[in-house]
Amino acid sequence: MNLRAPEANRSNALHAGAWWLWALGLAVAASRTTNPLLLGLLVGVAGYVVAARRTDAPWARSYGAFVKLGLAVLVIRLVFSVVLGSPIPGTRLLVTLPEVPLPAWAQGVRIGGPVTAEQLVFALYDGAKLATLLICVGAANALANPARLLKSLPGALYEVGVAVVVAMTFAPNMVADVVRLRTARRLRGRPAGGVKAVLQVGLPVLEGALERSVAVAASMDARGYGRTAPVPRGVRHATTVLTLGGLLGVCVGAYGLLAASGGAYAVPLVGAGVVMVLAGLRLGGRRSVRTRYRPDRWGARAWLVAGSGAVVAALVVAFDAAALHPGVVPLAAPELPVWPALSVLVGLLPAFVAPLPTSLPTSLPTSLPKESV
C-alpha cells in the first residue's frame, strides 16, 4: 500500500470521525498534565496538523477563534487567581491588593489580599491545560467536515447527531459570517473595527444564522426526516438497556482514567461499555429507514490518523511521573520529560498521511452581503 499522501478528492477523503478521534486523543493527553512545556508541544502539534491539512471551507477558519478563546480562558484564570486568591501557599510575595472585608459566613473566601508568585504559576498551569483542551477541540472543528460527520453517524444516533452537528457548526459558520461581513465593510470604505462596527455586524450574523436554520429545516422536511420503521418492543427495551448501561460504563471508566486512581477497573469498564454501546447502536439502527449516498470509507489512512491520537493518549496516560505535574511549592522551572514529549510527537502523523487539501478557486462575489445601516 502506498502511504504517500495523495491529493484529496471525493473518493479518498479522510473520514471525519478520524479527525475527531485524533483530536480527542490529544485532549486526553492534555488533561493528564499541567506541564506547560508538554501543553505547548500539544498545541504546536495540533496547530501544525491544522496548518498542513485544513481546507478553504468556512468551518476551517474557526481554529483561530478557538485559539483566541483559549487565551481568553488563560487570562480569566489568572485574573480570578489575583482577585479571589488561591489556596496555594506561597512565600514570594509580589503585591498586596486591598482586601474587601466579608461576613463571617463567607469564611474561606477572600477578595483581594496578598498575591504570590506560586499562586500565579499554579493558575497559569491550570489555565494552560484548559486552553489546550479548547484548542484540540478547535483543531477537530477545523479539519472535520461536519456534513460528512453527520452522514457517517449510525442510524440510531441520527436525531441526536443532527443537534450535535448543528451545535458544532454554529461557531465556524458564525466566524465565517463575521469575516465575510467585515470584508464587505472594508470594500465599502467603512471601518471594520470598534464597538459600532461590531454592533452593525451582529444583526446580519444573527439573520444569516436564522436563514440557515430555516433552510436546513426545510431540506430535512423535504427529505422525509423523522420517518422510522416499526421495531418490536423487546428490541426497543434491549436497545435502551445496552445503550444506557454502556454509556454508564464508559463514563465511570473514563473518570477512573482521568482521576489516575482507578487503573484496575477503568480499562475493563471502558471496554465493556464500548461493546454494549455498539450492540445498542446496532439494534437501534433498525428503526432508521434512511440510506447513505456514497458513504465515507474508513480506510488505512483513517486508522493511522485516529490511531496516532489514541497512541498519544495511551502513552501519556501510562507515563506516570512527577514531570507531568511540576510543583509550584517550592517554585521551580518545569522540565520537559523526554519520553512523554516523544509520545506527543506521534500526533504529527496526520500531517504526512492524510490526503492533501485541494485549493478552492477564489473569485469575487457577485453581490455583497446585507448589513444593517
C-alpha positions in Angstrom: 0.0 0.0 0.0 1.3 3.4 -0.9 1.2 5.7 2.2 2.3 8.8 0.3 -0.4 11.4 0.8 -2.4 11.9 -2.4 -4.5 15.0 -3.2 -7.9 14.9 -1.6 -10.9 14.1 -3.7 -14.4 12.7 -3.1 -13.2 9.1 -3.3 -10.3 9.3 -0.9 -11.5 12.0 1.6 -10.5 11.2 5.1 -13.3 10.1 7.4 -14.5 13.0 9.6 -14.6 10.7 12.7 -10.8 10.0 12.3 -10.1 13.7 12.9 -12.3 13.8 16.0 -10.7 10.7 17.5 -7.2 12.2 16.8 -8.2 15.5 18.5 -9.8 13.7 21.4 -6.6 11.7 21.9 -4.6 14.9 22.1 -7.2 16.3 24.6 -6.9 13.3 26.8 -3.2 13.7 26.9 -3.6 17.4 27.8 -6.0 16.5 30.6 -3.3 14.4 32.2 -0.6 17.0 32.6 -0.1 20.6 33.8 3.4 20.8 32.5 3.4 24.0 30.3 6.1 22.6 28.0 4.1 19.5 27.2 0.9 21.5 26.8 2.8 23.9 24.4 4.0 20.9 22.5 0.5 19.6 22.2 -0.7 23.0 20.9 2.2 23.0 18.4 1.3 19.6 17.1 -2.4 20.4 16.7 -1.5 23.8 15.0 1.0 22.2 12.6 -1.5 19.5 11.5 -4.3 22.1 11.1 -2.0 24.3 9.0 -0.9 21.4 6.9 -4.3 19.7 6.3 -7.1 22.2 6.6 -9.1 23.3 3.6 -10.5 26.6 2.5 -14.0 25.7 3.8 -15.8 28.0 6.1 -15.5 25.7 9.1 -11.8 25.5 8.7 -11.4 29.2 9.7 -12.7 28.6 13.2 -9.3 27.4 14.5 -8.1 30.9 15.1 -11.2 31.7 17.1 -10.6 28.7 19.4 -7.0 29.8 19.9 -8.2 33.2 21.0 -10.8 31.6 23.2 -8.1 29.5 24.9 -6.0 32.6 25.5 -9.0 34.4 27.0 -9.6 31.4 29.3 -6.0 31.6 30.4 -6.2 35.3 31.1 -9.5 34.9 33.0 -8.0 32.2 35.2 -5.1 34.4 36.1 -7.4 37.3 36.9 -9.6 35.1 39.1 -6.5 33.9 41.0 -5.3 37.5 41.6 -8.7 38.9 42.6 -10.1 35.9 44.6 -6.9 34.4 45.9 -5.7 30.9 45.9 -5.3 28.0 48.4 -1.8 27.5 47.2 0.6 28.7 49.9 3.4 30.9 48.8 6.5 32.8 50.1 7.3 35.0 47.2 5.1 38.0 47.7 4.5 40.1 44.5 1.9 42.6 45.6 -0.7 43.1 48.3 -4.1 44.2 47.0 -6.7 46.0 49.2 -8.8 43.2 50.8 -12.6 43.5 51.0 -14.0 42.6 54.4 -16.5 39.7 54.2 -19.1 38.5 56.7 -18.4 35.5 59.0 -20.5 33.1 56.9 -18.1 33.7 54.0 -15.1 32.2 55.7 -12.6 30.7 53.3 -13.4 33.2 50.6 -11.5 36.5 50.2 -11.4 39.3 47.6 -8.0 40.9 47.3 -5.1 40.4 49.7 -1.6 39.1 49.0 -0.6 37.8 45.6 2.3 35.4 45.5 4.3 34.1 42.6 3.4 30.5 43.5 -0.4 31.1 43.1 0.1 32.8 39.8 2.2 30.0 38.4 -0.4 27.4 39.6 -3.2 29.4 37.9 -1.0 29.7 34.8 -0.6 25.9 34.6 -4.3 25.2 35.3 -5.4 27.8 32.7 -2.9 26.4 30.1 -4.5 23.0 30.5 -8.0 24.3 29.8 -6.8 26.4 26.9 -5.1 23.3 25.4 -8.3 21.3 25.6 -10.2 24.1 23.8 -7.5 24.3 21.1 -7.7 20.5 20.5 -11.5 20.8 20.0 -10.9 23.7 17.7 -8.5 21.6 15.6 -11.2 18.9 15.1 -13.7 21.6 14.1 -11.3 23.0 11.5 -10.3 19.6 10.0 -13.5 17.5 10.1 -16.3 18.2 7.6 -19.5 18.5 9.7 -21.8 17.4 6.9 -19.7 14.2 6.3 -19.6 13.6 10.0 -23.4 13.7 10.2 -23.7 11.4 7.2 -21.4 8.8 8.9 -23.3 8.6 12.2 -25.1 5.4 13.0 -28.8 5.3 12.2 -29.7 5.1 15.9 -27.9 8.4 16.6 -29.2 10.3 13.6 -31.6 12.6 15.6 -29.0 13.4 18.3 -26.4 13.8 15.6 -28.3 16.5 13.9 -28.4 18.6 17.0 -24.7 17.9 17.8 -23.5 18.8 14.3 -25.6 21.9 14.2 -24.1 23.0 17.5 -20.6 22.2 16.3 -21.0 24.1 13.1 -22.6 27.2 14.7 -19.2 28.7 15.8 -17.4 28.1 12.5 -20.3 29.5 10.5 -20.5 32.5 12.7 -16.8 33.1 12.3 -17.1 32.8 8.6 -20.1 35.3 8.6 -18.1 37.8 10.6 -15.1 37.6 8.3 -17.4 37.9 5.3 -19.2 41.0 6.6 -16.0 42.7 7.8 -14.6 42.2 4.3 -17.7 43.7 2.8 -17.4 46.7 5.1 -13.8 47.3 4.1 -14.7 47.1 0.5 -17.3 49.8 1.1 -14.8 52.0 2.9 -16.4 51.6 6.3 -14.4 50.8 9.5 -14.2 47.1 10.3 -13.3 47.5 14.0 -14.7 49.2 17.0 -17.9 48.8 19.1 -20.1 50.5 16.4 -18.9 48.1 13.7 -19.4 45.1 15.9 -23.0 46.2 16.7 -23.7 46.7 13.0 -22.3 43.3 12.0 -24.1 41.5 14.8 -27.6 41.8 13.3 -26.6 40.4 9.8 -24.8 37.5 11.6 -27.9 36.5 13.6 -30.1 37.0 10.4 -27.8 34.6 8.5 -27.9 32.0 11.3 -31.7 32.1 11.3 -31.9 31.8 7.5 -29.6 28.8 7.6 -31.7 27.1 10.3 -34.9 27.6 8.3 -33.2 26.3 5.1 -31.9 23.2 7.0 -35.4 22.5 8.5 -37.0 22.8 5.0 -34.5 20.5 3.4 -34.9 17.9 6.2 -38.7 18.1 5.9 -38.4 17.6 2.1 -36.3 14.5 2.5 -38.8 12.9 4.8 -36.8 13.3 8.0 -38.3 11.6 11.1 -39.7 8.5 9.4 -39.0 5.4 11.4 -39.6 1.7 10.9 -41.7 -0.4 13.3 -39.5 -2.3 15.8 -40.7 -4.9 18.4 -41.0 -3.8 22.0 -38.4 -6.3 23.2 -35.8 -4.9 20.8 -36.5 -1.3 21.9 -36.1 -2.3 25.6 -32.9 -4.2 24.8 -31.5 -1.2 22.9 -32.2 1.1 25.8 -30.6 -1.2 28.4 -27.5 -1.8 26.3 -27.0 1.9 25.3 -27.6 3.4 28.8 -25.6 0.6 30.5 -22.7 1.0 28.1 -22.6 4.8 28.4 -22.6 4.5 32.2 -19.7 2.1 32.0 -17.8 4.4 29.6 -18.4 7.4 31.9 -17.2 5.5 35.1 -14.2 4.1 33.3 -13.3 7.5 31.8 -13.5 9.0 35.2 -11.1 6.4 36.5 -8.6 7.1 33.7 -8.7 10.8 34.2 -8.6 10.6 38.0 -5.4 8.4 37.9 -6.8 6.3 40.8 -8.9 3.7 39.0 -6.4 1.9 36.8 -7.6 -1.5 37.9 -11.2 -1.1 36.9 -11.1 1.7 34.3 -9.9 -0.1 31.3 -12.3 -3.1 31.7 -15.2 -0.9 32.3 -14.4 1.3 29.2 -14.1 -1.9 27.1 -17.3 -3.4 28.3 -19.1 -0.1 27.9 -18.0 0.3 24.3 -19.1 -3.2 23.4 -22.5 -2.6 25.0 -22.9 0.8 23.2 -22.0 -0.7 19.9 -24.5 -3.5 20.4 -27.2 -1.0 21.3 -26.5 1.2 18.3 -26.7 -1.9 16.1 -30.1 -2.8 17.4 -31.3 0.9 17.4 -30.3 1.3 13.8 -33.2 -1.0 12.8 -35.7 1.9 13.3 -33.9 4.1 10.8 -35.1 3.7 7.2 -32.7 6.3 5.7 -29.9 5.3 3.3 -26.5 6.9 2.6 -25.3 8.1 -0.8 -21.6 7.4 -1.3 -20.9 6.5 2.3 -17.4 7.5 3.6 -15.0 4.6 3.9 -12.8 4.1 6.9 -9.6 3.2 5.2 -6.0 2.7 6.2 -5.3 6.4 6.5 -8.2 6.9 8.8 -6.9 4.2 11.0 -3.4 5.9 11.1 -4.9 9.3 11.9 -7.2 8.0 14.7 -4.6 5.6 15.9 -2.0 8.4 16.3 -4.2 10.3 18.7 -5.0 7.1 20.6 -1.3 6.3 20.9 -0.6 9.8 22.2 -3.3 9.4 24.8 -2.3 5.9 25.9 1.4 6.7 26.2 0.9 9.9 28.2 -1.6 8.1 30.5 0.8 5.2 31.0 3.7 7.6 31.9 3.0 8.5 35.5 5.8 10.8 36.6 6.2 13.9 38.6 7.4 15.7 35.5 3.8 15.7 34.2 2.8 17.8 37.1 5.6 20.3 38.0 5.4 21.6 41.5 4.9 25.2 42.5 5.9 24.9 46.2 8.8 25.4 46.2 8.8 27.3 42.9 11.0 25.7 40.2 11.2 25.8 36.5 9.4 23.0 34.7 11.4 20.3 32.9 10.5 18.7 29.6 10.2 14.9 30.1 11.8 13.2 27.1 9.5 10.2 26.7 6.2 12.0 27.1 7.4 14.6 24.6 8.3 11.9 22.1 4.9 10.4 22.6 3.2 13.7 21.8 5.2 13.9 18.5 3.3 10.8 17.3 0.4 13.2 16.9 2.1 14.7 13.9 1.4 11.6 11.8 -1.8 13.0 10.2 0.2 15.9 8.6 2.0 13.3 6.5 -0.6 10.5 5.8 -3.8 12.5 5.5 -4.8 13.5 1.9 -3.6 16.9 0.8 -6.3 19.5 0.7 -7.3 21.0 -2.6 -7.3 24.7 -3.1 -10.7 26.2 -3.8 -10.9 28.6 -6.7 -11.1 32.2 -5.5 -13.4 34.7 -7.2 -15.1 37.9 -6.2 -18.7 37.5 -5.0 -21.4 38.6 -7.4 -23.2 40.5 -4.7 -22.2 41.9 -1.3 -23.9 40.7 1.8 -26.5 42.7 3.6 -25.7 44.7 6.6 -27.5 47.0 9.0 -27.2 50.7 8.5 
